[in-house]
Amino acid sequence: MAARRRYAGETKKSHPLWMFFLFVLLLCIAWCGWVYFQINRVARGDEARGADAIAVFGAAQYLGHPSPVYHARLDHAVTLYRRSIAPIVITLGGSGDKRSGATEGGVGRDYLLANGIPFDHIIAETRSIDTEQQAESLATIAHVRGLHRIVVVSDSTHLFRIRELCHEQGLDVLTSPRPTLGRISAYDAFTRTMHEIFSYTFLRMHLNIGWLHRWLEGREDAG
């Protein structure tokens, strides 16, 4: 009898703890579900229409040449420019290559020049090292240049976080995803979305853990 009473007492004590963990788990699932919905809702739409500028968020470059992902973003910006969506294209990103000294913004500018966009229609930002800094730099450029509406170009799953960062900077942005490169497996699509869920969650929690932040930013250059 004493053992039974002791077991019942322990069960009563542990019950609130299990309820707390269950509540936290359900809260995490609900949060991830909401972010997943927002990411996919923004990813499926293309809001490109008349604006003051087109901003291309940087991705990897190798020895002065854009990676396939960055190439696709820049090509999409060229297409929008030729459709007269905006008269100015902004390339964003530092992350200099120590071997060549090239930056994402500079490589993007050179690529746009090679595709017929005049030099005075391009603004290259070459100091930012992550998405948050690129949004901040874009806000500074917009303020100095008097740009009121900007079409932002990046990967589809990246655009929700970009939009939220730009809104925090007081920017009026329209999202326009770059075309998909080849066929994306269900696994790749899942990992990209989970990457953005984690990135946005850590952003909202104001967490900036060095190695984790670098890994999350590096995932944006995948495929």
Backbone as ProteinMPNN parsed JSONL, in Angstrom:
{"seq_chain_A": "MAARRRYAGETKKSHPLWMFFLFVLLLCIAWCGWVYFQINRVARGDEARGADAIAVFGAAQYLGHPSPVYHARLDHAVTLYRRSIAPIVITLGGSGDKRSGATEGGVGRDYLLANGIPFDHIIAETRSIDTEQQAESLATIAHVRGLHRIVVVSDSTHLFRIRELCHEQGLDVLTSPRPTLGRISAYDAFTRTMHEIFSYTFLRMHLNIGWLHRWLEGREDAG", "coords_chain_A": {"N_chain_A": [[0.825, -1.209, 0.0], [1.904, 1.211, 0.803], [3.835, 1.526, -1.176], [2.216, 1.813, -3.398], [0.926, 4.228, -2.79], [3.153, 5.919, -2.839], [3.915, 5.707, -5.536], [1.628, 6.778, -6.758], [1.815, 9.368, -5.799], [4.186, 10.255, -7.007], [3.386, 10.134, -9.678], [1.418, 12.106, -9.761], [3.01, 14.342, -9.301], [4.662, 14.35, -11.567], [2.869, 14.683, -13.587], [2.013, 17.468, -14.155], [4.439, 18.359, -15.284], [4.761, 16.792, -17.594], [2.526, 17.7, -18.978], [3.274, 20.324, -19.391], [5.486, 19.988, -21.135], [4.161, 18.805, -23.273], [2.469, 20.877, -24.01], [4.386, 22.79, -24.861], [5.489, 21.382, -27.015], [3.248, 21.183, -28.761], [2.882, 23.877, -29.205], [5.251, 24.514, -30.596], [4.898, 22.947, -32.89], [2.622, 24.17, -33.961], [3.643, 26.751, -34.45], [5.7, 26.2, -36.35], [4.093, 25.169, -38.359], [2.593, 27.44, -39.061], [4.63, 29.197, -39.993], [5.591, 27.65, -42.1], [3.351, 27.677, -43.797], [3.269, 30.446, -44.442], [5.753, 30.788, -45.757], [5.408, 29.174, -48.036], [3.169, 30.354, -49.182], [4.103, 32.896, -49.961], [6.138, 32.031, -51.651], [4.812, 30.889, -53.806], [3.747, 32.98, -55.247], [4.099, 35.71, -57.614], [4.807, 38.922, -57.476], [5.704, 40.904, -59.096], [5.617, 44.06, -60.482], [5.173, 47.431, -61.696], [7.766, 49.369, -60.355], [10.241, 51.166, -58.376], [12.775, 50.114, -58.28], [14.714, 47.09, -58.78], [15.8, 44.584, -56.677], [18.416, 42.376, -56.184], [19.074, 39.737, -54.17], [22.08, 38.573, -52.817], [24.029, 35.638, -53.668], [26.242, 32.787, -53.652], [29.443, 33.331, -55.217], [32.026, 32.39, -57.459], [35.319, 32.872, -57.817], [34.87, 35.277, -59.183], [32.703, 34.653, -60.776], [29.202, 34.107, -61.039], [27.461, 31.751, -58.973], [25.404, 28.876, -59.908], [22.879, 29.297, -58.659], [22.926, 32.057, -58.038], [23.299, 33.011, -60.606], [20.806, 32.367, -61.751], [19.133, 34.056, -60.276], [20.072, 36.57, -61.083], [19.58, 36.451, -63.846], [16.819, 36.443, -63.782], [16.349, 38.985, -62.784], [17.324, 40.505, -64.927], [15.421, 39.82, -66.847], [13.121, 40.98, -65.686], [13.9, 43.668, -65.723], [14.054, 44.115, -68.493], [11.403, 43.901, -69.06], [10.567, 46.3, -68.28], [9.915, 46.679, -65.601], [11.233, 48.071, -63.608], [13.547, 50.853, -63.492], [16.064, 50.612, -62.368], [18.554, 48.377, -61.162], [19.539, 46.688, -58.296], [22.291, 45.156, -56.865], [23.127, 42.975, -54.274], [25.409, 42.198, -51.667], [28.351, 41.254, -49.998], [30.692, 39.349, -48.868], [33.335, 38.672, -49.754], [35.562, 37.035, -52.021], [38.494, 35.669, -51.046], [40.584, 34.931, -52.692], [40.165, 36.11, -55.201], [39.175, 38.601, -54.591], [36.685, 39.369, -55.283], [33.23, 40.353, -54.919], [29.829, 39.49, -54.056], [27.938, 41.454, -54.785], [29.485, 42.983, -56.582], [30.145, 41.092, -58.57], [27.593, 40.524, -59.454], [26.888, 43.025, -60.548], [28.738, 43.16, -62.7], [27.815, 41.03, -64.221], [25.254, 41.905, -64.941], [25.936, 44.14, -66.473], [27.192, 42.843, -68.612], [24.998, 41.77, -69.744], [23.686, 43.804, -70.948], [22.551, 45.871, -69.411], [22.706, 49.249, -68.618], [25.508, 50.937, -67.033], [24.87, 53.094, -65.342], [22.408, 52.379, -64.495], [22.605, 50.543, -62.58], [23.144, 49.574, -59.232], [25.57, 48.612, -57.033], [25.949, 46.939, -54.066], [28.359, 46.109, -51.728], [29.171, 45.182, -49.205], [27.632, 43.835, -47.278], [27.062, 40.802, -45.397], [25.183, 38.873, -44.889], [21.687, 37.877, -45.04], [20.154, 39.581, -43.377], [21.804, 41.86, -43.143], [21.891, 42.588, -45.818], [19.252, 43.39, -46.253], [19.193, 45.618, -44.564], [21.115, 47.232, -45.828], [19.861, 47.61, -48.265], [17.692, 49.164, -47.43], [19.02, 51.502, -46.667], [20.075, 52.347, -49.14], [17.68, 52.761, -50.522], [16.598, 54.872, -49.055], [18.494, 56.918, -49.447], [18.416, 57.207, -52.219], [15.789, 57.743, -52.715], [13.895, 55.735, -53.261], [10.847, 54.156, -53.477], [9.226, 51.881, -53.886], [10.129, 48.512, -54.218], [11.104, 45.702, -56.081], [11.916, 42.588, -54.937], [14.278, 40.04, -55.499], [14.914, 36.623, -55.25], [15.495, 33.226, -54.121], [12.557, 31.165, -54.09], [11.676, 30.109, -51.554], [13.109, 31.698, -49.871], [12.065, 34.19, -49.89], [9.968, 34.961, -48.14], [11.186, 35.449, -45.635], [12.936, 37.496, -46.413], [11.066, 39.445, -47.172], [9.846, 40.022, -44.685], [12.045, 41.018, -43.234], [12.627, 43.288, -44.76], [10.275, 44.751, -44.427], [10.523, 45.348, -41.729], [12.501, 47.216, -41.936], [11.134, 49.297, -42.945], [10.525, 49.238, -45.648], [8.754, 49.162, -48.753], [8.03, 46.411, -50.394], [7.901, 44.139, -53.186], [7.596, 40.741, -53.954], [9.476, 38.475, -56.011], [10.117, 35.453, -57.266], [13.06, 33.667, -58.36], [13.431, 31.563, -61.297], [13.065, 27.974, -61.012], [15.822, 25.747, -60.831], [16.216, 23.103, -62.828], [14.963, 19.89, -61.763], [13.585, 19.596, -58.583], [13.977, 17.548, -55.829], [11.71, 15.963, -53.499], [12.888, 15.777, -51.018], [14.935, 17.759, -51.117], [13.322, 20.036, -51.401], [12.003, 19.938, -48.96], [14.152, 20.243, -47.101], [15.048, 22.807, -47.762], [12.835, 24.368, -47.081], [12.65, 23.8, -44.331], [15.066, 24.875, -43.516], [14.522, 27.595, -43.877], [12.437, 27.906, -42.068], [13.756, 27.464, -39.62], [15.636, 29.569, -39.785], [13.995, 31.861, -39.825], [12.708, 31.547, -37.374], [14.846, 31.719, -35.513], [15.555, 34.302, -36.093], [13.31, 35.744, -35.173], [13.555, 35.151, -32.505], [15.77, 36.499, -31.885], [18.268, 35.283, -31.939], [21.663, 34.761, -32.481], [23.746, 32.757, -33.114], [26.99, 32.072, -33.773], [28.274, 29.823, -35.42], [25.952, 28.46, -36.188], [24.468, 30.433, -37.432], [26.128, 30.973, -39.62], [25.95, 28.511, -40.943], [23.211, 28.402, -41.589], [22.972, 30.628, -43.301], [24.684, 29.809, -45.32], [23.253, 27.681, -46.426], [21.511, 28.89, -48.182], [22.682, 29.065, -50.636], [22.474, 26.669, -51.8], [21.658, 24.666, -54.537]], "CA_chain_A": [[0.0, 0.0, 0.0], [2.8, 2.37, 0.871], [4.461, 1.654, -2.496], [1.204, 2.353, -4.311], [0.745, 5.648, -2.493], [4.35, 6.606, -3.303], [3.838, 5.758, -7.002], [0.571, 7.737, -7.115], [2.331, 10.71, -5.528], [5.155, 10.602, -8.053], [2.626, 10.352, -10.91], [0.781, 13.42, -9.668], [4.038, 15.366, -9.426], [5.186, 14.387, -12.925], [1.799, 15.021, -14.537], [2.123, 18.854, -14.661], [5.633, 18.506, -16.108], [4.45, 16.237, -18.912], [1.567, 18.614, -19.606], [4.042, 21.483, -19.855], [6.244, 19.598, -22.32], [3.194, 18.598, -24.353], [2.041, 22.215, -24.449], [5.491, 23.376, -25.614], [5.58, 20.649, -28.279], [2.138, 21.618, -29.61], [3.147, 25.27, -29.581], [6.296, 24.477, -31.627], [4.293, 22.414, -34.11], [1.74, 25.212, -34.502], [4.498, 27.818, -34.982], [6.328, 25.723, -37.582], [3.042, 25.074, -39.367], [2.259, 28.795, -39.517], [5.746, 29.697, -40.803], [5.582, 26.857, -43.346], [2.279, 28.216, -44.644], [3.668, 31.765, -44.926], [6.841, 30.611, -46.716], [4.874, 28.635, -49.288], [2.244, 31.327, -49.768], [4.915, 33.894, -50.65], [6.917, 31.359, -52.693], [3.982, 30.559, -54.974], [3.29, 34.175, -55.943], [5.049, 36.645, -58.235], [4.144, 40.227, -57.361], [6.45, 41.891, -59.896], [4.905, 45.06, -61.271], [5.897, 48.686, -61.715], [8.447, 49.736, -59.11], [11.368, 52.089, -58.539], [14.026, 49.363, -58.427], [14.742, 45.64, -58.6], [16.935, 44.241, -55.798], [18.796, 40.962, -56.251], [19.798, 39.319, -52.981], [23.267, 37.852, -53.241], [24.319, 34.227, -53.401], [27.67, 32.519, -53.823], [30.161, 33.545, -56.47], [33.277, 31.647, -57.448], [36.381, 33.497, -58.609], [34.325, 36.315, -60.048], [31.589, 34.152, -61.589], [28.066, 33.76, -60.181], [27.067, 30.348, -58.843], [24.143, 28.631, -60.635], [21.755, 29.942, -57.969], [23.04, 33.508, -58.244], [23.084, 33.192, -62.043], [19.359, 32.34, -61.992], [18.553, 35.282, -59.708], [20.448, 37.698, -61.944], [18.833, 36.31, -65.093], [15.441, 36.86, -63.52], [16.38, 40.447, -62.689], [17.468, 41.009, -66.298], [14.105, 39.665, -67.472], [12.23, 42.004, -65.129], [14.365, 44.959, -66.229], [13.653, 44.205, -69.902], [9.944, 44.085, -69.069], [10.365, 47.671, -67.775], [9.351, 46.653, -64.253], [11.903, 49.147, -62.87], [14.689, 51.375, -64.252], [17.317, 50.412, -61.635], [18.755, 47.058, -60.559], [20.473, 46.731, -57.168], [22.864, 43.856, -56.501], [23.476, 43.026, -52.854], [26.24, 41.144, -51.109], [29.803, 41.344, -49.912], [31.227, 37.986, -48.838], [34.42, 38.689, -50.732], [36.411, 35.871, -52.288], [39.853, 36.074, -50.672], [41.516, 34.672, -53.792], [39.963, 37.043, -56.307], [38.746, 39.907, -54.102], [35.358, 39.664, -55.823], [32.088, 40.322, -54.004], [28.589, 39.106, -54.714], [27.373, 42.636, -55.426], [30.311, 43.356, -57.727], [29.97, 40.075, -59.617], [26.259, 40.753, -60.003], [26.962, 44.218, -61.411], [29.44, 42.807, -63.942], [26.94, 40.154, -65.006], [24.196, 42.746, -65.513], [26.57, 44.925, -67.54], [27.416, 41.944, -69.757], [23.693, 41.467, -70.335], [23.133, 44.979, -71.598], [21.991, 46.9, -68.537], [23.703, 50.331, -68.517], [26.205, 51.094, -65.758], [24.185, 54.043, -64.469], [21.137, 51.795, -64.059], [22.966, 49.476, -61.642], [23.752, 49.939, -57.949], [26.173, 47.426, -56.419], [26.273, 47.014, -52.644], [29.403, 45.083, -51.65], [29.689, 45.023, -47.839], [26.797, 42.989, -46.421], [27.524, 39.42, -45.357], [24.074, 37.944, -44.707], [20.401, 38.393, -45.497], [19.758, 40.713, -42.551], [22.593, 43.03, -43.535], [21.474, 42.995, -47.158], [18.005, 44.151, -46.089], [19.56, 46.916, -43.985], [21.794, 48.001, -46.875], [18.842, 47.996, -49.24], [16.934, 50.269, -46.845], [19.87, 52.693, -46.754], [20.101, 52.762, -50.554], [16.354, 53.271, -50.86], [16.443, 56.173, -48.408], [19.37, 57.896, -50.11], [18.011, 57.372, -53.625], [14.372, 58.073, -52.821], [13.19, 54.609, -53.876], [9.681, 53.902, -52.632], [8.749, 50.499, -54.057], [11.23, 47.699, -54.735], [10.867, 44.285, -56.338], [13.05, 41.811, -54.418], [14.467, 38.78, -56.229], [15.732, 35.595, -54.603], [14.855, 31.916, -54.223], [11.162, 31.247, -53.664], [11.507, 29.889, -50.117], [13.871, 32.738, -49.169], [11.421, 35.499, -50.04], [9.169, 35.35, -46.973], [12.087, 36.062, -44.647], [13.383, 38.775, -46.979], [9.963, 40.406, -47.08], [9.681, 40.436, -43.292], [13.195, 41.864, -42.888], [12.465, 44.574, -45.449], [9.193, 45.469, -43.76], [11.081, 45.89, -40.483], [13.302, 48.38, -42.312], [10.24, 50.315, -43.479], [10.513, 49.193, -47.103], [7.602, 48.637, -49.479], [8.641, 45.478, -51.348], [7.14, 43.135, -53.913], [8.46, 39.571, -54.096], [9.499, 37.835, -57.328], [11.076, 34.343, -57.155], [13.794, 33.26, -59.559], [12.98, 30.255, -61.786], [13.677, 26.796, -60.414], [16.86, 25.116, -61.639], [16.015, 21.666, -62.964], [13.937, 19.224, -60.958], [13.925, 19.565, -57.166], [13.392, 16.393, -55.155], [10.898, 16.278, -52.318], [13.814, 15.946, -49.9], [15.549, 19.083, -51.233], [12.292, 21.032, -51.105], [11.758, 19.884, -47.512], [15.282, 20.812, -46.367], [15.07, 24.255, -47.991], [11.77, 24.971, -46.285], [13.029, 23.697, -42.919], [16.128, 25.871, -43.313], [13.907, 28.914, -43.722], [11.678, 27.903, -40.812], [14.735, 27.673, -38.547], [16.22, 30.909, -39.919], [13.004, 32.862, -39.411], [12.473, 31.364, -35.941], [15.977, 32.302, -34.789], [15.468, 35.757, -36.289], [12.289, 36.261, -34.262], [14.038, 34.958, -31.138], [16.978, 37.322, -31.775], [19.411, 34.414, -31.693], [22.717, 34.904, -33.487], [24.818, 31.829, -32.737], [27.932, 32.192, -34.881], [28.386, 28.706, -36.359], [24.631, 28.136, -36.698], [24.118, 31.503, -38.353], [26.892, 30.767, -40.857], [25.409, 27.346, -41.632], [21.911, 28.763, -42.154], [23.173, 31.502, -44.436], [25.302, 29.027, -46.375], [22.246, 26.838, -47.064], [20.793, 29.626, -49.221], [23.356, 28.905, -51.908], [22.317, 25.298, -52.3], [20.785, 24.355, -55.669]], "C_chain_A": [[0.862, 1.263, 0.0], [3.455, 2.623, -0.483], [3.49, 2.261, -3.491], [1.001, 3.849, -4.094], [1.937, 6.476, -2.989], [4.332, 6.764, -4.824], [2.794, 6.782, -7.45], [1.047, 9.166, -6.895], [3.305, 11.164, -6.587], [4.456, 10.905, -9.371], [1.978, 11.727, -10.908], [1.786, 14.544, -9.847], [4.522, 15.5, -10.862], [4.142, 14.833, -13.936], [1.88, 16.466, -15.041], [3.323, 19.066, -15.559], [5.394, 17.97, -17.508], [3.473, 17.13, -19.669], [2.284, 19.848, -20.161], [4.809, 21.154, -21.13], [5.32, 19.376, -23.519], [2.712, 19.926, -24.914], [3.119, 22.876, -25.304], [5.617, 22.706, -26.978], [4.486, 21.088, -29.248], [2.333, 23.048, -30.085], [4.189, 25.331, -30.696], [5.736, 23.984, -32.958], [3.41, 23.468, -34.77], [2.554, 26.343, -35.127], [5.125, 27.405, -36.304], [5.305, 25.608, -38.707], [2.68, 26.44, -39.942], [3.366, 29.354, -40.413], [5.808, 28.961, -42.138], [4.538, 27.403, -44.317], [2.679, 29.565, -45.245], [4.764, 31.658, -45.99], [6.29, 30.162, -48.062], [3.896, 29.586, -49.966], [3.01, 32.394, -50.547], [5.656, 33.262, -51.825], [6.108, 31.119, -53.955], [3.587, 31.782, -55.791], [4.426, 34.969, -56.575], [4.35, 37.997, -58.311], [4.76, 41.292, -58.261], [5.513, 42.767, -60.722], [5.668, 46.369, -61.113], [6.468, 49.106, -60.37], [9.587, 50.695, -59.421], [12.69, 51.36, -58.765], [13.764, 47.875, -58.277], [15.971, 45.332, -57.752], [17.181, 42.743, -55.847], [19.601, 40.622, -54.997], [20.895, 38.339, -53.372], [23.265, 36.38, -52.894], [25.782, 34.013, -53.758], [28.182, 32.912, -55.21], [31.52, 32.868, -56.34], [34.274, 32.294, -58.404], [35.824, 34.489, -59.627], [33.185, 35.876, -60.939], [30.437, 33.757, -60.677], [27.825, 32.254, -60.141], [25.777, 30.13, -59.641], [22.93, 29.311, -59.999], [21.765, 31.445, -58.205], [22.794, 33.856, -59.71], [21.581, 33.284, -62.344], [18.68, 33.589, -61.43], [18.842, 36.483, -60.609], [19.716, 37.643, -63.278], [17.392, 36.77, -64.918], [15.359, 38.382, -63.411], [16.501, 41.082, -64.063], [16.124, 40.934, -67.02], [13.136, 40.735, -66.988], [12.607, 43.39, -65.653], [13.913, 45.15, -67.677], [12.148, 44.325, -70.071], [9.57, 45.476, -68.562], [9.651, 47.696, -66.427], [9.93, 47.787, -63.419], [13.132, 49.595, -63.661], [16.05, 51.114, -63.61], [17.362, 48.993, -61.095], [19.838, 47.187, -59.49], [20.975, 45.317, -56.902], [23.427, 43.962, -55.089], [24.415, 41.892, -52.466], [27.724, 41.417, -51.148], [30.395, 39.955, -50.024], [32.355, 37.822, -49.839], [35.179, 37.375, -50.834], [37.855, 36.294, -52.03], [40.844, 35.891, -51.815], [41.387, 35.706, -54.899], [39.616, 38.451, -55.854], [37.361, 40.285, -54.582], [34.299, 39.597, -54.736], [30.842, 39.936, -54.786], [27.967, 40.292, -55.454], [28.147, 43.045, -56.665], [30.174, 42.385, -58.884], [28.6, 40.236, -60.275], [26.22, 41.944, -60.938], [27.617, 43.878, -62.744], [28.566, 41.935, -64.839], [25.828, 40.965, -65.672], [24.74, 43.611, -66.653], [26.753, 44.081, -68.794], [26.11, 41.587, -70.454], [22.946, 42.717, -70.775], [22.485, 46.022, -70.718], [23.041, 47.99, -68.341], [24.262, 50.492, -67.106], [25.434, 52.003, -64.816], [22.786, 53.575, -64.063], [21.362, 50.675, -63.037], [23.57, 50.085, -60.373], [24.281, 48.655, -57.32], [26.521, 47.711, -54.964], [27.209, 45.854, -52.342], [29.937, 44.83, -50.232], [28.891, 44.052, -46.969], [27.24, 41.534, -46.503], [26.407, 38.414, -45.097], [22.776, 38.629, -45.106], [19.959, 39.619, -44.703], [20.511, 41.978, -42.95], [22.221, 43.507, -44.933], [20.178, 43.802, -47.108], [18.289, 45.539, -45.522], [20.221, 47.811, -45.035], [20.808, 48.474, -47.925], [18.018, 49.169, -48.726], [17.726, 51.566, -46.924], [19.905, 53.24, -48.167], [18.772, 53.389, -50.94], [16.139, 54.663, -50.279], [17.256, 57.243, -49.136], [18.876, 58.214, -51.513], [16.536, 57.75, -53.801], [13.566, 57.0, -53.532], [12.051, 54.181, -52.953], [9.165, 52.47, -52.725], [9.835, 49.696, -54.76], [10.759, 46.259, -54.939], [12.101, 43.516, -55.868], [13.076, 40.439, -55.084], [15.359, 37.855, -55.423], [15.076, 34.248, -54.872], [13.461, 31.993, -53.608], [10.994, 31.097, -52.153], [12.206, 30.949, -49.272], [13.069, 34.04, -49.045], [10.562, 35.907, -48.843], [10.041, 36.042, -45.94], [12.595, 37.411, -45.139], [12.289, 39.829, -46.833], [9.785, 40.918, -45.66], [10.822, 41.344, -42.838], [13.065, 43.242, -43.515], [11.351, 45.4, -44.821], [9.669, 46.078, -42.445], [11.921, 47.132, -40.742], [12.452, 49.495, -42.916], [10.144, 50.336, -44.99], [9.196, 48.632, -47.631], [8.155, 47.728, -50.576], [7.597, 44.556, -51.966], [8.072, 41.955, -54.154], [8.336, 38.95, -55.488], [10.544, 36.716, -57.309], [11.793, 34.058, -58.471], [13.278, 31.887, -60.007], [13.724, 29.112, -61.099], [14.698, 26.197, -61.381], [16.622, 23.612, -61.68], [14.882, 21.152, -62.093], [14.402, 19.142, -59.51], [13.211, 18.38, -56.516], [12.578, 16.853, -53.948], [11.791, 16.52, -51.103], [14.458, 17.333, -49.929], [14.551, 20.186, -50.899], [12.025, 21.101, -49.598], [12.893, 20.561, -46.743], [15.362, 22.323, -46.563], [14.025, 24.954, -47.135], [12.113, 24.925, -44.798], [14.14, 24.689, -42.585], [15.535, 27.247, -43.07], [13.068, 29.004, -42.448], [12.613, 28.163, -39.64], [15.284, 29.099, -38.594], [15.253, 31.974, -39.419], [12.738, 32.769, -37.907], [13.598, 31.982, -35.126], [16.001, 33.819, -34.935], [14.485, 36.364, -35.304], [12.718, 36.143, -32.8], [15.3, 35.775, -30.857], [18.19, 36.493, -31.37], [20.42, 34.571, -32.823], [23.928, 34.076, -33.048], [25.746, 31.679, -33.936], [27.923, 31.054, -35.877], [27.046, 28.355, -36.968], [24.188, 29.176, -37.72], [24.836, 31.324, -39.685], [26.351, 29.591, -41.65], [24.093, 27.682, -42.304], [22.049, 29.659, -43.36], [23.782, 30.72, -45.607], [24.312, 28.146, -47.111], [21.526, 27.546, -48.185], [21.421, 29.444, -50.591], [23.202, 27.506, -52.489], [21.287, 25.282, -53.421], [19.758, 25.284, -56.166]], "O_chain_A": [[0.583, 2.235, -0.702], [3.618, 3.77, -0.899], [3.859, 3.099, -4.314], [0.914, 4.631, -5.041], [1.766, 7.585, -3.494], [4.688, 7.821, -5.346], [3.022, 7.552, -8.383], [0.74, 10.064, -7.679], [3.269, 12.315, -7.024], [4.861, 11.81, -10.101], [1.983, 12.429, -11.919], [1.483, 15.569, -10.457], [4.766, 16.609, -11.338], [4.484, 15.305, -15.02], [1.821, 16.68, -16.251], [3.258, 19.859, -16.498], [5.771, 18.602, -18.495], [3.595, 17.291, -20.883], [1.957, 20.349, -21.237], [4.797, 21.927, -22.088], [5.667, 19.722, -24.648], [2.563, 20.088, -26.125], [2.817, 23.456, -26.347], [5.829, 23.382, -27.985], [4.759, 21.338, -30.422], [1.995, 23.392, -31.218], [4.04, 26.107, -31.64], [6.052, 24.527, -34.016], [3.443, 23.641, -35.989], [2.21, 26.84, -36.199], [5.093, 28.164, -37.272], [5.603, 25.909, -39.862], [2.484, 26.586, -41.149], [3.083, 29.921, -41.468], [6.049, 29.57, -43.18], [4.807, 27.569, -45.507], [2.451, 29.803, -46.431], [4.714, 32.351, -47.006], [6.659, 30.703, -49.104], [3.808, 29.616, -51.194], [2.621, 32.756, -51.657], [5.789, 33.883, -52.879], [6.656, 31.142, -55.057], [3.132, 31.635, -56.925], [5.57, 34.906, -56.123], [3.427, 38.194, -59.102], [4.375, 42.459, -58.191], [4.732, 42.282, -61.54], [6.708, 46.401, -60.456], [5.75, 49.188, -59.374], [9.862, 50.997, -60.582], [13.614, 51.91, -59.364], [12.746, 47.453, -57.729], [17.071, 45.776, -58.079], [16.283, 41.942, -55.588], [20.688, 41.161, -54.79], [20.676, 37.408, -54.148], [22.596, 35.936, -51.961], [26.48, 34.958, -54.125], [27.471, 32.839, -56.212], [32.088, 32.786, -55.251], [34.103, 32.269, -59.623], [36.256, 34.529, -60.779], [32.736, 36.651, -61.783], [30.665, 33.133, -59.641], [27.968, 31.567, -61.152], [25.121, 31.101, -60.016], [22.063, 29.834, -60.698], [20.736, 32.036, -58.532], [22.162, 34.866, -60.021], [21.139, 34.157, -63.091], [17.753, 34.12, -62.043], [17.963, 37.306, -60.863], [19.279, 38.675, -63.787], [16.821, 37.408, -65.802], [14.405, 38.992, -63.894], [15.852, 42.09, -64.339], [15.736, 41.87, -67.72], [12.413, 41.329, -67.787], [11.733, 44.191, -65.987], [13.443, 46.227, -68.044], [11.669, 44.796, -71.103], [8.388, 45.792, -68.429], [8.879, 48.611, -66.14], [9.222, 48.399, -62.619], [13.699, 48.807, -64.418], [17.083, 51.365, -64.232], [16.354, 48.461, -60.629], [20.915, 47.726, -59.744], [20.182, 44.391, -56.733], [24.118, 44.924, -54.755], [24.228, 40.752, -52.893], [28.285, 41.763, -52.187], [30.582, 39.436, -51.124], [32.321, 36.923, -50.679], [35.405, 36.696, -49.833], [38.379, 37.173, -52.714], [41.836, 36.616, -51.898], [42.39, 36.132, -55.473], [39.742, 39.399, -56.629], [36.898, 41.396, -54.324], [34.452, 38.874, -53.752], [30.802, 40.039, -56.012], [27.526, 40.161, -56.596], [27.556, 43.411, -57.681], [30.095, 42.796, -60.041], [28.462, 40.102, -61.49], [25.595, 41.89, -61.997], [27.114, 44.261, -63.8], [28.574, 42.082, -66.061], [25.5, 40.734, -66.835], [24.078, 43.789, -67.675], [26.5, 44.545, -69.906], [26.109, 41.155, -71.607], [21.728, 42.694, -70.953], [21.914, 46.983, -71.235], [24.163, 47.687, -67.935], [23.581, 50.22, -66.118], [25.346, 51.723, -63.62], [22.065, 54.293, -63.369], [20.432, 49.954, -62.675], [24.398, 50.993, -60.438], [23.519, 47.714, -57.098], [27.298, 48.62, -54.67], [26.885, 44.712, -52.669], [31.044, 44.314, -50.078], [29.435, 43.5, -46.012], [27.729, 41.082, -47.538], [26.664, 37.21, -45.087], [22.763, 39.806, -45.465], [19.452, 40.584, -45.275], [19.912, 43.046, -43.08], [22.236, 44.708, -45.201], [20.025, 44.783, -47.836], [17.69, 46.523, -45.955], [19.923, 49.002, -45.121], [20.903, 49.597, -48.419], [17.679, 50.07, -49.493], [17.161, 52.62, -47.218], [19.781, 54.446, -48.377], [18.737, 54.425, -51.605], [15.566, 55.533, -50.935], [16.76, 58.337, -49.405], [18.917, 59.367, -51.943], [16.095, 58.041, -54.913], [12.662, 57.305, -54.31], [12.276, 53.881, -51.78], [8.711, 51.912, -51.725], [10.392, 50.133, -55.766], [10.1, 45.679, -54.075], [13.207, 43.765, -56.347], [12.051, 39.77, -55.215], [16.431, 38.253, -54.968], [14.209, 34.133, -55.738], [13.218, 32.796, -52.708], [10.257, 31.864, -51.533], [11.921, 31.078, -48.081], [13.364, 34.882, -48.197], [10.444, 37.099, -48.561], [9.679, 37.1, -45.425], [12.676, 38.364, -44.364], [12.551, 40.96, -46.424], [9.595, 42.117, -45.45], [10.591, 42.329, -42.136], [13.36, 44.25, -42.873], [11.475, 46.619, -44.699], [9.271, 47.187, -42.087], [12.041, 47.998, -39.877], [12.981, 50.518, -43.348], [9.728, 51.341, -45.568], [8.602, 47.739, -47.027], [8.689, 48.213, -51.574], [6.57, 44.241, -51.365], [9.23, 42.154, -54.522], [7.251, 38.902, -56.069], [11.742, 37.001, -57.333], [11.216, 34.189, -59.551], [12.748, 31.131, -59.193], [14.865, 29.269, -60.663], [14.471, 26.146, -62.59], [16.806, 22.924, -60.675], [13.964, 21.891, -61.736], [15.505, 18.664, -59.243], [11.995, 18.23, -56.638], [12.737, 17.967, -53.451], [11.489, 17.366, -50.261], [14.526, 18.01, -48.903], [14.882, 21.147, -50.204], [11.844, 22.182, -49.037], [12.642, 21.359, -45.84], [15.708, 23.046, -45.629], [14.291, 25.998, -46.54], [11.891, 25.901, -44.081], [14.153, 25.273, -41.502], [15.973, 27.978, -42.182], [12.998, 30.062, -41.823], [12.313, 28.979, -38.769], [15.385, 29.76, -37.561], [15.64, 32.88, -38.681], [12.563, 33.79, -37.242], [13.341, 32.692, -34.154], [16.414, 34.534, -34.022], [14.781, 37.377, -34.67], [12.298, 36.936, -31.958], [15.833, 35.754, -29.748], [19.024, 36.926, -30.576], [20.054, 34.518, -33.997], [24.972, 34.608, -32.669], [25.327, 31.21, -34.994], [27.607, 31.26, -37.049], [26.984, 27.987, -38.141], [23.604, 28.837, -38.748], [24.24, 31.498, -40.748], [26.29, 29.643, -42.878], [23.866, 27.302, -43.453], [21.331, 29.487, -44.345], [23.423, 30.955, -46.76], [24.494, 27.881, -48.299], [20.976, 26.887, -49.068], [20.755, 29.648, -51.606], [23.745, 27.204, -53.552], [20.187, 25.815, -53.278], [19.051, 24.969, -57.123]]}, "name": "protein", "num_of_chains": 1, "seq": "MAARRRYAGETKKSHPLWMFFLFVLLLCIAWCGWVYFQINRVARGDEARGADAIAVFGAAQYLGHPSPVYHARLDHAVTLYRRSIAPIVITLGGSGDKRSGATEGGVGRDYLLANGIPFDHIIAETRSIDTEQQAESLATIAHVRGLHRIVVVSDSTHLFRIRELCHEQGLDVLTSPRPTLGRISAYDAFTRTMHEIFSYTFLRMHLNIGWLHRWLEGREDAG"}
